[in-house]
Amino acid sequence: MRLHNGLACVALLWLGRGVGLSASLRDVGAACAVLLLCSAAHLANDLVDLAADRVNRPDRPLPAGRLQPATVRRLLGFTWLAGVGMGILCLPGWTGWWILWALAGAGYSILAKGHGWLAPIWTAAVITSCWAAGGIERGLDRRAWAVLLFLFLFLLFRERVKGAEDCSGDAVAGYRLGTQGRARSIVESAIAGSLLLGAVLWSLREAPALWSGMGAVVFLLCLLGGLWFHLRPNRNAPHRAGTLLKVGAFAGLALLWTVTTSG
């Protein structure tokens, strides 16, 4: 269920809403709803991606045989329904967002996976919306738009890198063609990386507080390291670039905390 990804989405939700350390009971309930829905999305992905995961991530419980598909389907149904219900109960004014987010999260594996740019754009938009929903409610100024664009493009770049790393298993599952798929993913991630660079430069001008402190240093080091390993893949450690970029994403949460609390 990969709860660390759900916790990242919770952090984005709270930062977008401007929730500090003194979160209300409704905010805690909304966080639990996001965790449940994020888990449902991962469970749906593991069911659809079983053939690919046998190549890309054979140690996961489902491809390793430690879980049966029927058990995963039951967990998927429970987490999805409980997440939607709890979300609407805690933040009824966000009913449309809860339903859209729930459908988009679980629907990614069925509708977007393996369809070129649609898949990374879909994922980046779904995750970014956790921050954007609260940000739009509070009002987006130029600084907030810079942060929003930066967040979206970083996630887009990370997904393109992840797509290149997973191309072997995706080819087995019928998503894309081996080497050609990897070559295409590298070109597309270079395009996404160029857009990300532009977003970084814009956010430096519009939201300089975003780049203060050790969080910025860690993020930039992870970004550069991820790019390096992406361009120089290691057959024995094929997911090194994606792992570094995920560490960078969590460092990025610290940057968002800085810019949110700086007023």
HUFENQUI-V551641 format. One record per helix or strand. SS is the DSSP state (@ for helix, = for strand). FROM is the first residue (numbers start at 1). TO is the last residue. If there is no record, write none. Layout:
<<SS,FROM,TO> <SS,FROM,TO>>
//
This chain:
<<@,3,17> <@,25,48> <@,50,56> <@,61,64> <@,69,90> <@,92,112> <@,117,138> <@,142,165> <@,167,172> <@,178,206> <@,208,211> <@,214,231> <@,235,237> <@,240,261>>
//
